[in-house]
Amino acid sequence: MQDLLPRAERISRLLKDRGETIVVAESSTGGLISAALLAMPGASAYFLGGAIVYTLAARKALMDLGDISALGLRAASV
């Protein structure tokens, strides 16, 4: 996590300077990207929300992605 914080600081500054927002969908990272971005002061100015879709069951329940295996992708866990 400590390695991500300097990157998150730069990203948060860019997003705020540009007036842009971000939404995060994570799998293998298990929420680390969201946690790093939310650790920055003023995160509510750019962070709209996120989803941690770690398992195939969660992907089916929370996202309408269909079968991603043909793309060479797979869920982090079943």
mmCIF file of the N, C-alpha and C atoms, coordinates in Angstrom:
data_MODEL
# 
_entry.id   MODEL 
# 
loop_
_atom_site.group_PDB 
_atom_site.id 
_atom_site.type_symbol 
_atom_site.label_atom_id 
_atom_site.label_alt_id 
_atom_site.label_comp_id 
_atom_site.label_asym_id 
_atom_site.label_entity_id 
_atom_site.label_seq_id 
_atom_site.pdbx_PDB_ins_code 
_atom_site.Cartn_x 
_atom_site.Cartn_y 
_atom_site.Cartn_z 
_atom_site.occupancy 
_atom_site.B_iso_or_equiv 
_atom_site.pdbx_formal_charge 
_atom_site.auth_seq_id 
_atom_site.auth_comp_id 
_atom_site.auth_asym_id 
_atom_site.auth_atom_id 
_atom_site.pdbx_PDB_model_num 
ATOM 1   N N  . MET A 1 1  ? 0.830   -1.200  0.000   1.00 0.00 ? 1  MET A N  1 
ATOM 2   C CA . MET A 1 1  ? 0.000   0.000   0.000   1.00 0.00 ? 1  MET A CA 1 
ATOM 3   C C  . MET A 1 1  ? 0.867   1.254   0.000   1.00 0.00 ? 1  MET A C  1 
ATOM 4   N N  . GLN A 1 2  ? 1.940   1.243   0.775   1.00 0.00 ? 2  GLN A N  1 
ATOM 5   C CA . GLN A 1 2  ? 2.800   2.423   0.853   1.00 0.00 ? 2  GLN A CA 1 
ATOM 6   C C  . GLN A 1 2  ? 3.385   2.804   -0.506  1.00 0.00 ? 2  GLN A C  1 
ATOM 7   N N  . ASP A 1 3  ? 3.621   1.818   -1.360  1.00 0.00 ? 3  ASP A N  1 
ATOM 8   C CA . ASP A 1 3  ? 4.136   2.092   -2.704  1.00 0.00 ? 3  ASP A CA 1 
ATOM 9   C C  . ASP A 1 3  ? 3.100   2.792   -3.579  1.00 0.00 ? 3  ASP A C  1 
ATOM 10  N N  . LEU A 1 4  ? 1.830   2.574   -3.292  1.00 0.00 ? 4  LEU A N  1 
ATOM 11  C CA . LEU A 1 4  ? 0.766   3.167   -4.094  1.00 0.00 ? 4  LEU A CA 1 
ATOM 12  C C  . LEU A 1 4  ? 0.467   4.618   -3.730  1.00 0.00 ? 4  LEU A C  1 
ATOM 13  N N  . LEU A 1 5  ? 0.761   5.007   -2.518  1.00 0.00 ? 5  LEU A N  1 
ATOM 14  C CA . LEU A 1 5  ? 0.363   6.339   -2.046  1.00 0.00 ? 5  LEU A CA 1 
ATOM 15  C C  . LEU A 1 5  ? 0.969   7.490   -2.854  1.00 0.00 ? 5  LEU A C  1 
ATOM 16  N N  . PRO A 1 6  ? 2.257   7.453   -3.221  1.00 0.00 ? 6  PRO A N  1 
ATOM 17  C CA . PRO A 1 6  ? 2.770   8.554   -4.051  1.00 0.00 ? 6  PRO A CA 1 
ATOM 18  C C  . PRO A 1 6  ? 2.074   8.634   -5.408  1.00 0.00 ? 6  PRO A C  1 
ATOM 19  N N  . ARG A 1 7  ? 1.747   7.505   -5.984  1.00 0.00 ? 7  ARG A N  1 
ATOM 20  C CA . ARG A 1 7  ? 1.014   7.489   -7.255  1.00 0.00 ? 7  ARG A CA 1 
ATOM 21  C C  . ARG A 1 7  ? -0.395  8.024   -7.067  1.00 0.00 ? 7  ARG A C  1 
ATOM 22  N N  . ALA A 1 8  ? -1.042  7.607   -5.993  1.00 0.00 ? 8  ALA A N  1 
ATOM 23  C CA . ALA A 1 8  ? -2.402  8.081   -5.714  1.00 0.00 ? 8  ALA A CA 1 
ATOM 24  C C  . ALA A 1 8  ? -2.410  9.585   -5.479  1.00 0.00 ? 8  ALA A C  1 
ATOM 25  N N  . GLU A 1 9  ? -1.372  10.096  -4.839  1.00 0.00 ? 9  GLU A N  1 
ATOM 26  C CA . GLU A 1 9  ? -1.290  11.540  -4.606  1.00 0.00 ? 9  GLU A CA 1 
ATOM 27  C C  . GLU A 1 9  ? -1.217  12.294  -5.935  1.00 0.00 ? 9  GLU A C  1 
ATOM 28  N N  . ARG A 1 10 ? -0.397  11.803  -6.842  1.00 0.00 ? 10 ARG A N  1 
ATOM 29  C CA . ARG A 1 10 ? -0.269  12.438  -8.161  1.00 0.00 ? 10 ARG A CA 1 
ATOM 30  C C  . ARG A 1 10 ? -1.592  12.351  -8.932  1.00 0.00 ? 10 ARG A C  1 
ATOM 31  N N  . ILE A 1 11 ? -2.212  11.180  -8.919  1.00 0.00 ? 11 ILE A N  1 
ATOM 32  C CA . ILE A 1 11 ? -3.483  10.988  -9.629  1.00 0.00 ? 11 ILE A CA 1 
ATOM 33  C C  . ILE A 1 11 ? -4.566  11.882  -9.043  1.00 0.00 ? 11 ILE A C  1 
ATOM 34  N N  . SER A 1 12 ? -4.642  11.948  -7.712  1.00 0.00 ? 12 SER A N  1 
ATOM 35  C CA . SER A 1 12 ? -5.676  12.779  -7.085  1.00 0.00 ? 12 SER A CA 1 
ATOM 36  C C  . SER A 1 12 ? -5.479  14.252  -7.443  1.00 0.00 ? 12 SER A C  1 
ATOM 37  N N  . ARG A 1 13 ? -4.243  14.697  -7.472  1.00 0.00 ? 13 ARG A N  1 
ATOM 38  C CA . ARG A 1 13 ? -3.966  16.084  -7.839  1.00 0.00 ? 13 ARG A CA 1 
ATOM 39  C C  . ARG A 1 13 ? -4.398  16.362  -9.284  1.00 0.00 ? 13 ARG A C  1 
ATOM 40  N N  . LEU A 1 14 ? -4.052  15.441  -10.193 1.00 0.00 ? 14 LEU A N  1 
ATOM 41  C CA . LEU A 1 14 ? -4.441  15.602  -11.595 1.00 0.00 ? 14 LEU A CA 1 
ATOM 42  C C  . LEU A 1 14 ? -5.957  15.632  -11.765 1.00 0.00 ? 14 LEU A C  1 
ATOM 43  N N  . LEU A 1 15 ? -6.635  14.702  -11.096 1.00 0.00 ? 15 LEU A N  1 
ATOM 44  C CA . LEU A 1 15 ? -8.091  14.650  -11.205 1.00 0.00 ? 15 LEU A CA 1 
ATOM 45  C C  . LEU A 1 15 ? -8.733  15.932  -10.697 1.00 0.00 ? 15 LEU A C  1 
ATOM 46  N N  . LYS A 1 16 ? -8.268  16.422  -9.559  1.00 0.00 ? 16 LYS A N  1 
ATOM 47  C CA . LYS A 1 16 ? -8.825  17.660  -9.009  1.00 0.00 ? 16 LYS A CA 1 
ATOM 48  C C  . LYS A 1 16 ? -8.513  18.854  -9.907  1.00 0.00 ? 16 LYS A C  1 
ATOM 49  N N  . ASP A 1 17 ? -7.278  18.948  -10.386 1.00 0.00 ? 17 ASP A N  1 
ATOM 50  C CA . ASP A 1 17 ? -6.899  20.066  -11.262 1.00 0.00 ? 17 ASP A CA 1 
ATOM 51  C C  . ASP A 1 17 ? -7.720  20.087  -12.545 1.00 0.00 ? 17 ASP A C  1 
ATOM 52  N N  . ARG A 1 18 ? -8.042  18.918  -13.056 1.00 0.00 ? 18 ARG A N  1 
ATOM 53  C CA . ARG A 1 18 ? -8.793  18.817  -14.315 1.00 0.00 ? 18 ARG A CA 1 
ATOM 54  C C  . ARG A 1 18 ? -10.306 18.820  -14.112 1.00 0.00 ? 18 ARG A C  1 
ATOM 55  N N  . GLY A 1 19 ? -10.750 18.705  -12.863 1.00 0.00 ? 19 GLY A N  1 
ATOM 56  C CA . GLY A 1 19 ? -12.178 18.624  -12.590 1.00 0.00 ? 19 GLY A CA 1 
ATOM 57  C C  . GLY A 1 19 ? -12.776 17.309  -13.052 1.00 0.00 ? 19 GLY A C  1 
ATOM 58  N N  . GLU A 1 20 ? -11.963 16.260  -13.066 1.00 0.00 ? 20 GLU A N  1 
ATOM 59  C CA . GLU A 1 20 ? -12.419 14.946  -13.524 1.00 0.00 ? 20 GLU A CA 1 
ATOM 60  C C  . GLU A 1 20 ? -12.741 14.050  -12.337 1.00 0.00 ? 20 GLU A C  1 
ATOM 61  N N  . THR A 1 21 ? -13.500 12.990  -12.607 1.00 0.00 ? 21 THR A N  1 
ATOM 62  C CA . THR A 1 21 ? -13.860 12.022  -11.581 1.00 0.00 ? 21 THR A CA 1 
ATOM 63  C C  . THR A 1 21 ? -13.448 10.630  -12.037 1.00 0.00 ? 21 THR A C  1 
ATOM 64  N N  . ILE A 1 22 ? -13.487 9.701   -11.086 1.00 0.00 ? 22 ILE A N  1 
ATOM 65  C CA . ILE A 1 22 ? -13.077 8.331   -11.375 1.00 0.00 ? 22 ILE A CA 1 
ATOM 66  C C  . ILE A 1 22 ? -13.992 7.345   -10.656 1.00 0.00 ? 22 ILE A C  1 
ATOM 67  N N  . VAL A 1 23 ? -14.213 6.219   -11.301 1.00 0.00 ? 23 VAL A N  1 
ATOM 68  C CA . VAL A 1 23 ? -14.902 5.072   -10.717 1.00 0.00 ? 23 VAL A CA 1 
ATOM 69  C C  . VAL A 1 23 ? -13.965 3.879   -10.923 1.00 0.00 ? 23 VAL A C  1 
ATOM 70  N N  . VAL A 1 24 ? -13.844 3.026   -9.930  1.00 0.00 ? 24 VAL A N  1 
ATOM 71  C CA . VAL A 1 24 ? -12.886 1.927   -9.984  1.00 0.00 ? 24 VAL A CA 1 
ATOM 72  C C  . VAL A 1 24 ? -13.610 0.596   -9.871  1.00 0.00 ? 24 VAL A C  1 
ATOM 73  N N  . ALA A 1 25 ? -13.270 -0.337  -10.759 1.00 0.00 ? 25 ALA A N  1 
ATOM 74  C CA . ALA A 1 25 ? -13.737 -1.724  -10.651 1.00 0.00 ? 25 ALA A CA 1 
ATOM 75  C C  . ALA A 1 25 ? -12.495 -2.576  -10.491 1.00 0.00 ? 25 ALA A C  1 
ATOM 76  N N  . GLU A 1 26 ? -12.384 -3.257  -9.366  1.00 0.00 ? 26 GLU A N  1 
ATOM 77  C CA . GLU A 1 26 ? -11.186 -4.026  -9.053  1.00 0.00 ? 26 GLU A CA 1 
ATOM 78  C C  . GLU A 1 26 ? -11.495 -5.509  -8.918  1.00 0.00 ? 26 GLU A C  1 
ATOM 79  N N  . SER A 1 27 ? -10.490 -6.307  -9.136  1.00 0.00 ? 27 SER A N  1 
ATOM 80  C CA . SER A 1 27 ? -10.594 -7.742  -8.927  1.00 0.00 ? 27 SER A CA 1 
ATOM 81  C C  . SER A 1 27 ? -9.372  -8.195  -8.136  1.00 0.00 ? 27 SER A C  1 
ATOM 82  N N  . SER A 1 28 ? -8.318  -8.492  -8.810  1.00 0.00 ? 28 SER A N  1 
ATOM 83  C CA . SER A 1 28 ? -7.116  -9.030  -8.161  1.00 0.00 ? 28 SER A CA 1 
ATOM 84  C C  . SER A 1 28 ? -6.521  -8.090  -7.129  1.00 0.00 ? 28 SER A C  1 
ATOM 85  N N  . THR A 1 29 ? -6.718  -6.785  -7.295  1.00 0.00 ? 29 THR A N  1 
ATOM 86  C CA . THR A 1 29 ? -6.153  -5.824  -6.344  1.00 0.00 ? 29 THR A CA 1 
ATOM 87  C C  . THR A 1 29 ? -6.929  -5.784  -5.032  1.00 0.00 ? 29 THR A C  1 
ATOM 88  N N  . GLY A 1 30 ? -8.119  -6.342  -5.013  1.00 0.00 ? 30 GLY A N  1 
ATOM 89  C CA . GLY A 1 30 ? -8.885  -6.476  -3.772  1.00 0.00 ? 30 GLY A CA 1 
ATOM 90  C C  . GLY A 1 30 ? -9.214  -5.178  -3.062  1.00 0.00 ? 30 GLY A C  1 
ATOM 91  N N  . GLY A 1 31 ? -9.219  -4.068  -3.766  1.00 0.00 ? 31 GLY A N  1 
ATOM 92  C CA . GLY A 1 31 ? -9.579  -2.793  -3.157  1.00 0.00 ? 31 GLY A CA 1 
ATOM 93  C C  . GLY A 1 31 ? -8.408  -1.870  -2.868  1.00 0.00 ? 31 GLY A C  1 
ATOM 94  N N  . LEU A 1 32 ? -7.191  -2.286  -3.202  1.00 0.00 ? 32 LEU A N  1 
ATOM 95  C CA . LEU A 1 32 ? -6.030  -1.455  -2.910  1.00 0.00 ? 32 LEU A CA 1 
ATOM 96  C C  . LEU A 1 32 ? -6.022  -0.149  -3.703  1.00 0.00 ? 32 LEU A C  1 
ATOM 97  N N  . ILE A 1 33 ? -6.478  -0.187  -4.946  1.00 0.00 ? 33 ILE A N  1 
ATOM 98  C CA . ILE A 1 33 ? -6.517  1.037   -5.748  1.00 0.00 ? 33 ILE A CA 1 
ATOM 99  C C  . ILE A 1 33 ? -7.490  2.027   -5.109  1.00 0.00 ? 33 ILE A C  1 
ATOM 100 N N  . SER A 1 34 ? -8.668  1.551   -4.766  1.00 0.00 ? 34 SER A N  1 
ATOM 101 C CA . SER A 1 34 ? -9.659  2.416   -4.116  1.00 0.00 ? 34 SER A CA 1 
ATOM 102 C C  . SER A 1 34 ? -9.130  2.955   -2.797  1.00 0.00 ? 34 SER A C  1 
ATOM 103 N N  . ALA A 1 35 ? -8.519  2.092   -1.998  1.00 0.00 ? 35 ALA A N  1 
ATOM 104 C CA . ALA A 1 35 ? -8.001  2.511   -0.698  1.00 0.00 ? 35 ALA A CA 1 
ATOM 105 C C  . ALA A 1 35 ? -6.945  3.596   -0.848  1.00 0.00 ? 35 ALA A C  1 
ATOM 106 N N  . ALA A 1 36 ? -6.059  3.448   -1.818  1.00 0.00 ? 36 ALA A N  1 
ATOM 107 C CA . ALA A 1 36 ? -5.007  4.443   -2.032  1.00 0.00 ? 36 ALA A CA 1 
ATOM 108 C C  . ALA A 1 36 ? -5.601  5.778   -2.464  1.00 0.00 ? 36 ALA A C  1 
ATOM 109 N N  . LEU A 1 37 ? -6.553  5.747   -3.383  1.00 0.00 ? 37 LEU A N  1 
ATOM 110 C CA . LEU A 1 37 ? -7.181  6.985   -3.842  1.00 0.00 ? 37 LEU A CA 1 
ATOM 111 C C  . LEU A 1 37 ? -7.982  7.655   -2.730  1.00 0.00 ? 37 LEU A C  1 
ATOM 112 N N  . LEU A 1 38 ? -8.654  6.856   -1.910  1.00 0.00 ? 38 LEU A N  1 
ATOM 113 C CA . LEU A 1 38 ? -9.456  7.404   -0.816  1.00 0.00 ? 38 LEU A CA 1 
ATOM 114 C C  . LEU A 1 38 ? -8.617  7.892   0.357   1.00 0.00 ? 38 LEU A C  1 
ATOM 115 N N  . ALA A 1 39 ? -7.357  7.485   0.410   1.00 0.00 ? 39 ALA A N  1 
ATOM 116 C CA . ALA A 1 39 ? -6.465  7.936   1.480   1.00 0.00 ? 39 ALA A CA 1 
ATOM 117 C C  . ALA A 1 39 ? -6.008  9.371   1.271   1.00 0.00 ? 39 ALA A C  1 
ATOM 118 N N  . MET A 1 40 ? -6.255  9.916   0.098   1.00 0.00 ? 40 MET A N  1 
ATOM 119 C CA . MET A 1 40 ? -5.835  11.274  -0.218  1.00 0.00 ? 40 MET A CA 1 
ATOM 120 C C  . MET A 1 40 ? -6.873  12.277  0.295   1.00 0.00 ? 40 MET A C  1 
ATOM 121 N N  . PRO A 1 41 ? -6.417  13.382  0.866   1.00 0.00 ? 41 PRO A N  1 
ATOM 122 C CA . PRO A 1 41 ? -7.349  14.418  1.324   1.00 0.00 ? 41 PRO A CA 1 
ATOM 123 C C  . PRO A 1 41 ? -8.190  14.942  0.159   1.00 0.00 ? 41 PRO A C  1 
ATOM 124 N N  . GLY A 1 42 ? -9.466  15.125  0.396   1.00 0.00 ? 42 GLY A N  1 
ATOM 125 C CA . GLY A 1 42 ? -10.360 15.665  -0.622  1.00 0.00 ? 42 GLY A CA 1 
ATOM 126 C C  . GLY A 1 42 ? -10.797 14.661  -1.668  1.00 0.00 ? 42 GLY A C  1 
ATOM 127 N N  . ALA A 1 43 ? -10.708 13.374  -1.355  1.00 0.00 ? 43 ALA A N  1 
ATOM 128 C CA . ALA A 1 43 ? -11.049 12.327  -2.320  1.00 0.00 ? 43 ALA A CA 1 
ATOM 129 C C  . ALA A 1 43 ? -12.489 12.425  -2.821  1.00 0.00 ? 43 ALA A C  1 
ATOM 130 N N  . SER A 1 44 ? -13.369 12.974  -2.025  1.00 0.00 ? 44 SER A N  1 
ATOM 131 C CA . SER A 1 44 ? -14.763 13.064  -2.457  1.00 0.00 ? 44 SER A CA 1 
ATOM 132 C C  . SER A 1 44 ? -14.944 13.985  -3.660  1.00 0.00 ? 44 SER A C  1 
ATOM 133 N N  . ALA A 1 45 ? -13.946 14.798  -3.962  1.00 0.00 ? 45 ALA A N  1 
ATOM 134 C CA . ALA A 1 45 ? -14.019 15.680  -5.124  1.00 0.00 ? 45 ALA A CA 1 
ATOM 135 C C  . ALA A 1 45 ? -13.870 14.912  -6.432  1.00 0.00 ? 45 ALA A C  1 
ATOM 136 N N  . TYR A 1 46 ? -13.245 13.744  -6.389  1.00 0.00 ? 46 TYR A N  1 
ATOM 137 C CA . TYR A 1 46 ? -12.981 13.003  -7.630  1.00 0.00 ? 46 TYR A CA 1 
ATOM 138 C C  . TYR A 1 46 ? -13.395 11.536  -7.591  1.00 0.00 ? 46 TYR A C  1 
ATOM 139 N N  . PHE A 1 47 ? -13.552 10.947  -6.435  1.00 0.00 ? 47 PHE A N  1 
ATOM 140 C CA . PHE A 1 47 ? -13.844 9.514   -6.331  1.00 0.00 ? 47 PHE A CA 1 
ATOM 141 C C  . PHE A 1 47 ? -15.348 9.301   -6.208  1.00 0.00 ? 47 PHE A C  1 
ATOM 142 N N  . LEU A 1 48 ? -15.958 8.766   -7.275  1.00 0.00 ? 48 LEU A N  1 
ATOM 143 C CA . LEU A 1 48 ? -17.407 8.546   -7.270  1.00 0.00 ? 48 LEU A CA 1 
ATOM 144 C C  . LEU A 1 48 ? -17.796 7.238   -6.606  1.00 0.00 ? 48 LEU A C  1 
ATOM 145 N N  . GLY A 1 49 ? -16.936 6.231   -6.677  1.00 0.00 ? 49 GLY A N  1 
ATOM 146 C CA . GLY A 1 49 ? -17.241 4.948   -6.073  1.00 0.00 ? 49 GLY A CA 1 
ATOM 147 C C  . GLY A 1 49 ? -16.437 3.838   -6.708  1.00 0.00 ? 49 GLY A C  1 
ATOM 148 N N  . GLY A 1 50 ? -16.705 2.642   -6.266  1.00 0.00 ? 50 GLY A N  1 
ATOM 149 C CA . GLY A 1 50 ? -15.971 1.507   -6.797  1.00 0.00 ? 50 GLY A CA 1 
ATOM 150 C C  . GLY A 1 50 ? -16.638 0.198   -6.437  1.00 0.00 ? 50 GLY A C  1 
ATOM 151 N N  . ALA A 1 51 ? -16.151 -0.847  -7.089  1.00 0.00 ? 51 ALA A N  1 
ATOM 152 C CA . ALA A 1 51 ? -16.639 -2.194  -6.817  1.00 0.00 ? 51 ALA A CA 1 
ATOM 153 C C  . ALA A 1 51 ? -15.455 -3.143  -6.780  1.00 0.00 ? 51 ALA A C  1 
ATOM 154 N N  . ILE A 1 52 ? -15.479 -4.019  -5.817  1.00 0.00 ? 52 ILE A N  1 
ATOM 155 C CA . ILE A 1 52 ? -14.472 -5.071  -5.748  1.00 0.00 ? 52 ILE A CA 1 
ATOM 156 C C  . ILE A 1 52 ? -15.175 -6.345  -6.174  1.00 0.00 ? 52 ILE A C  1 
ATOM 157 N N  . VAL A 1 53 ? -14.893 -6.765  -7.371  1.00 0.00 ? 53 VAL A N  1 
ATOM 158 C CA . VAL A 1 53 ? -15.557 -7.919  -7.972  1.00 0.00 ? 53 VAL A CA 1 
ATOM 159 C C  . VAL A 1 53 ? -14.508 -9.029  -8.053  1.00 0.00 ? 53 VAL A C  1 
ATOM 160 N N  . TYR A 1 54 ? -14.303 -9.697  -6.929  1.00 0.00 ? 54 TYR A N  1 
ATOM 161 C CA . TYR A 1 54 ? -13.181 -10.614 -6.774  1.00 0.00 ? 54 TYR A CA 1 
ATOM 162 C C  . TYR A 1 54 ? -13.463 -12.024 -7.280  1.00 0.00 ? 54 TYR A C  1 
ATOM 163 N N  . THR A 1 55 ? -14.707 -12.433 -7.264  1.00 0.00 ? 55 THR A N  1 
ATOM 164 C CA . THR A 1 55 ? -15.028 -13.808 -7.645  1.00 0.00 ? 55 THR A CA 1 
ATOM 165 C C  . THR A 1 55 ? -15.934 -13.841 -8.874  1.00 0.00 ? 55 THR A C  1 
ATOM 166 N N  . LEU A 1 56 ? -15.995 -14.984 -9.500  1.00 0.00 ? 56 LEU A N  1 
ATOM 167 C CA . LEU A 1 56 ? -16.889 -15.181 -10.641 1.00 0.00 ? 56 LEU A CA 1 
ATOM 168 C C  . LEU A 1 56 ? -18.338 -14.951 -10.213 1.00 0.00 ? 56 LEU A C  1 
ATOM 169 N N  . ALA A 1 57 ? -18.690 -15.415 -9.028  1.00 0.00 ? 57 ALA A N  1 
ATOM 170 C CA . ALA A 1 57 ? -20.054 -15.219 -8.527  1.00 0.00 ? 57 ALA A CA 1 
ATOM 171 C C  . ALA A 1 57 ? -20.366 -13.732 -8.368  1.00 0.00 ? 57 ALA A C  1 
ATOM 172 N N  . ALA A 1 58 ? -19.411 -12.967 -7.869  1.00 0.00 ? 58 ALA A N  1 
ATOM 173 C CA . ALA A 1 58 ? -19.621 -11.528 -7.716  1.00 0.00 ? 58 ALA A CA 1 
ATOM 174 C C  . ALA A 1 58 ? -19.735 -10.849 -9.079  1.00 0.00 ? 58 ALA A C  1 
ATOM 175 N N  . ARG A 1 59 ? -18.934 -11.269 -10.035 1.00 0.00 ? 59 ARG A N  1 
ATOM 176 C CA . ARG A 1 59 ? -19.002 -10.688 -11.379 1.00 0.00 ? 59 ARG A CA 1 
ATOM 177 C C  . ARG A 1 59 ? -20.374 -10.915 -11.987 1.00 0.00 ? 59 ARG A C  1 
ATOM 178 N N  . LYS A 1 60 ? -20.889 -12.125 -11.818 1.00 0.00 ? 60 LYS A N  1 
ATOM 179 C CA . LYS A 1 60 ? -22.215 -12.434 -12.361 1.00 0.00 ? 60 LYS A CA 1 
ATOM 180 C C  . LYS A 1 60 ? -23.306 -11.646 -11.641 1.00 0.00 ? 60 LYS A C  1 
ATOM 181 N N  . ALA A 1 61 ? -23.166 -11.470 -10.334 1.00 0.00 ? 61 ALA A N  1 
ATOM 182 C CA . ALA A 1 61 ? -24.199 -10.788 -9.554  1.00 0.00 ? 61 ALA A CA 1 
ATOM 183 C C  . ALA A 1 61 ? -24.149 -9.267  -9.697  1.00 0.00 ? 61 ALA A C  1 
ATOM 184 N N  . LEU A 1 62 ? -22.964 -8.700  -9.854  1.00 0.00 ? 62 LEU A N  1 
ATOM 185 C CA . LEU A 1 62 ? -22.823 -7.250  -9.801  1.00 0.00 ? 62 LEU A CA 1 
ATOM 186 C C  . LEU A 1 62 ? -22.576 -6.559  -11.140 1.00 0.00 ? 62 LEU A C  1 
ATOM 187 N N  . MET A 1 63 ? -22.092 -7.311  -12.118 1.00 0.00 ? 63 MET A N  1 
ATOM 188 C CA . MET A 1 63 ? -21.730 -6.682  -13.386 1.00 0.00 ? 63 MET A CA 1 
ATOM 189 C C  . MET A 1 63 ? -22.302 -7.482  -14.546 1.00 0.00 ? 63 MET A C  1 
ATOM 190 N N  . ASP A 1 64 ? -22.671 -6.805  -15.574 1.00 0.00 ? 64 ASP A N  1 
ATOM 191 C CA . ASP A 1 64 ? -23.232 -7.447  -16.761 1.00 0.00 ? 64 ASP A CA 1 
ATOM 192 C C  . ASP A 1 64 ? -22.131 -7.568  -17.819 1.00 0.00 ? 64 ASP A C  1 
ATOM 193 N N  . LEU A 1 65 ? -21.180 -8.483  -17.590 1.00 0.00 ? 65 LEU A N  1 
ATOM 194 C CA . LEU A 1 65 ? -20.036 -8.597  -18.483 1.00 0.00 ? 65 LEU A CA 1 
ATOM 195 C C  . LEU A 1 65 ? -20.089 -9.797  -19.413 1.00 0.00 ? 65 LEU A C  1 
ATOM 196 N N  . GLY A 1 66 ? -20.952 -10.736 -19.168 1.00 0.00 ? 66 GLY A N  1 
ATOM 197 C CA . GLY A 1 66 ? -20.977 -11.933 -19.998 1.00 0.00 ? 66 GLY A CA 1 
ATOM 198 C C  . GLY A 1 66 ? -19.739 -12.788 -19.769 1.00 0.00 ? 66 GLY A C  1 
ATOM 199 N N  . ASP A 1 67 ? -19.427 -13.635 -20.730 1.00 0.00 ? 67 ASP A N  1 
ATOM 200 C CA . ASP A 1 67 ? -18.289 -14.545 -20.599 1.00 0.00 ? 67 ASP A CA 1 
ATOM 201 C C  . ASP A 1 67 ? -17.014 -13.843 -21.049 1.00 0.00 ? 67 ASP A C  1 
ATOM 202 N N  . ILE A 1 68 ? -16.087 -13.626 -20.110 1.00 0.00 ? 68 ILE A N  1 
ATOM 203 C CA . ILE A 1 68 ? -14.838 -12.951 -20.437 1.00 0.00 ? 68 ILE A CA 1 
ATOM 204 C C  . ILE A 1 68 ? -13.700 -13.926 -20.714 1.00 0.00 ? 68 ILE A C  1 
ATOM 205 N N  . SER A 1 69 ? -13.956 -15.213 -20.587 1.00 0.00 ? 69 SER A N  1 
ATOM 206 C CA . SER A 1 69 ? -12.885 -16.196 -20.776 1.00 0.00 ? 69 SER A CA 1 
ATOM 207 C C  . SER A 1 69 ? -12.342 -16.184 -22.203 1.00 0.00 ? 69 SER A C  1 
ATOM 208 N N  . ALA A 1 70 ? -13.176 -15.854 -23.181 1.00 0.00 ? 70 ALA A N  1 
ATOM 209 C CA . ALA A 1 70 ? -12.727 -15.797 -24.571 1.00 0.00 ? 70 ALA A CA 1 
ATOM 210 C C  . ALA A 1 70 ? -11.700 -14.688 -24.777 1.00 0.00 ? 70 ALA A C  1 
ATOM 211 N N  . LEU A 1 71 ? -11.675 -13.710 -23.884 1.00 0.00 ? 71 LEU A N  1 
ATOM 212 C CA . LEU A 1 71 ? -10.706 -12.623 -23.973 1.00 0.00 ? 71 LEU A CA 1 
ATOM 213 C C  . LEU A 1 71 ? -9.395  -12.956 -23.274 1.00 0.00 ? 71 LEU A C  1 
ATOM 214 N N  . GLY A 1 72 ? -9.318  -14.171 -22.734 1.00 0.00 ? 72 GLY A N  1 
ATOM 215 C CA . GLY A 1 72 ? -8.128  -14.551 -21.981 1.00 0.00 ? 72 GLY A CA 1 
ATOM 216 C C  . GLY A 1 72 ? -8.143  -14.045 -20.564 1.00 0.00 ? 72 GLY A C  1 
ATOM 217 N N  . LEU A 1 73 ? -9.297  -13.589 -20.093 1.00 0.00 ? 73 LEU A N  1 
ATOM 218 C CA . LEU A 1 73 ? -9.449  -13.083 -18.735 1.00 0.00 ? 73 LEU A CA 1 
ATOM 219 C C  . LEU A 1 73 ? -10.164 -14.097 -17.873 1.00 0.00 ? 73 LEU A C  1 
ATOM 220 N N  . ARG A 1 74 ? -9.930  -14.019 -16.594 1.00 0.00 ? 74 ARG A N  1 
ATOM 221 C CA . ARG A 1 74 ? -10.638 -14.900 -15.665 1.00 0.00 ? 74 ARG A CA 1 
ATOM 222 C C  . ARG A 1 74 ? -10.792 -14.182 -14.330 1.00 0.00 ? 74 ARG A C  1 
ATOM 223 N N  . ALA A 1 75 ? -11.722 -14.675 -13.560 1.00 0.00 ? 75 ALA A N  1 
ATOM 224 C CA . ALA A 1 75 ? -11.903 -14.126 -12.214 1.00 0.00 ? 75 ALA A CA 1 
ATOM 225 C C  . ALA A 1 75 ? -10.717 -14.510 -11.345 1.00 0.00 ? 75 ALA A C  1 
ATOM 226 N N  . ALA A 1 76 ? -10.385 -13.677 -10.356 1.00 0.00 ? 76 ALA A N  1 
ATOM 227 C CA . ALA A 1 76 ? -9.277  -13.985 -9.467  1.00 0.00 ? 76 ALA A CA 1 
ATOM 228 C C  . ALA A 1 76 ? -9.558  -15.241 -8.659  1.00 0.00 ? 76 ALA A C  1 
ATOM 229 N N  . SER A 1 77 ? -10.821 -15.514 -8.440  1.00 0.00 ? 77 SER A N  1 
ATOM 230 C CA . SER A 1 77 ? -11.246 -16.652 -7.632  1.00 0.00 ? 77 SER A CA 1 
ATOM 231 C C  . SER A 1 77 ? -12.595 -17.121 -8.175  1.00 0.00 ? 77 SER A C  1 
ATOM 232 N N  . VAL A 1 78 ? -12.954 -18.359 -7.913  1.00 0.00 ? 78 VAL A N  1 
ATOM 233 C CA . VAL A 1 78 ? -14.248 -18.866 -8.374  1.00 0.00 ? 78 VAL A CA 1 
ATOM 234 C C  . VAL A 1 78 ? -15.283 -18.850 -7.289  1.00 0.00 ? 78 VAL A C  1 
# 
